[in-house]
């Protein structure tokens, strides 16, 4: 359902939380409809109504849990002067063989589908040309890709956490998120910053 809402153009944050609200509503409506048909003691009826109300939400939550990173957008605003490309909006700092870095490509594709003007680039720290080619093949044109060797200032900026996402505006570093706090709220922030 979340993907359908994203496809329909709803913001990432609303797409994440609307299904939970709908499951609560389904539970309430179901308990109201079934309430009159339960012939048991008052306490049993109350317990059954509570279970029916909570069941749809519980099932959806067990399949699609909400993590802390889904709620907050704790990007760090950093005032360092780094040599960043002026023609890119979002930089993804990755390691060549990092599974979380590979998984971040799905997120970047979703963000790009929401706002096609976003120019993203993967920067593979201490990678090889083959790593860059492999990433580029997986990205299918949603983002460019390159490797860097001397990456000490960049690694210090992201505090050694991979992947990290850097929002760039006019060649200046605006905000940095690591993988744990690059949430749907951060996705909405990136999409809305790039016009």
Secondary structure, 3 states (H helix, E strand, C coil): CHHHHHHCCCCHHHHHHHHHHHHHHHHHHHHHHHHCCCCCCHHHHHHHHHHHHHHHHHHHHHHCCCCHHHHCCCCECCCCCCCCCCCCCEEEEEECCCHHHHHHHHHHHHHHHHCCCCCEEEEEECCCHHHHHHHHHHHCCCEEEEEECCCHHHHHHCCCCCCEEEEEECCEEEEEEEHHHCCHHHHHHHHHHCC
